[in-house]
Amino acid sequence: MPSTLRINFIYMFPETKERFTAASESLGWPYRTLAQQVIQAFFKKHRDFYVEAALKDAKARGMDESDYYQTLRDRSEDDLARYVRGRPGFGVAPLDPVEPIPTGGEFKQKYNTITLSNYNYVLLRVAKVIDADNSSLTQVVSRMVKYHFDHYWVPNYEPQIELDQRCKFR
């Protein structure tokens, strides 16, 4: 059964907003599901890092893997056990280089809900737990969106848009 996450806003720098909008309007990615696609792509690439981080975090809290997983899936991070061995080092997380997005009105883009598999929903919650900046879930999603368009715009999106505008195949 999928999990639904209510995200009222995604924070975006102007360049990210332009790219997000262009991907939606020019490439047929529905605006309301594009963030979901971004999160799925992010965890396809970085799944191993977040799985290892989850296992380290669970161990440092004295929780077994299943209890840790179920707590993040069904309850809140506040319900996780306190650290018994101190907070572990996770290394450089994929989102660490992505600066937090300002939350002022000019950076807010209305959104609604994101539907994810339970597995990716739990990985998203792990990303929030291990985030060095202790970001909100909205900020974590916003940084994933920025990461995605920073890394994939030039090789994946831009060529399709340019070729279509020129009515060319290559």
Secondary structure, 3 states (H helix, E strand, C coil): CCEEEECCEEECCHHHHHHHHHHHHHHCCCHHHHHHHHHHHHHHHHHHHHHHHHHHHHHHCCCCHHHHHHHHHHCCHHHCCCCCCCCCCCCCCCCCCCCCCCCCHHHEEECCEEEECHHHHHHHHHHHHHCCCCCCHHHHHHHHHHHHHHHHHHHHHHHHHHHHHHCCCC
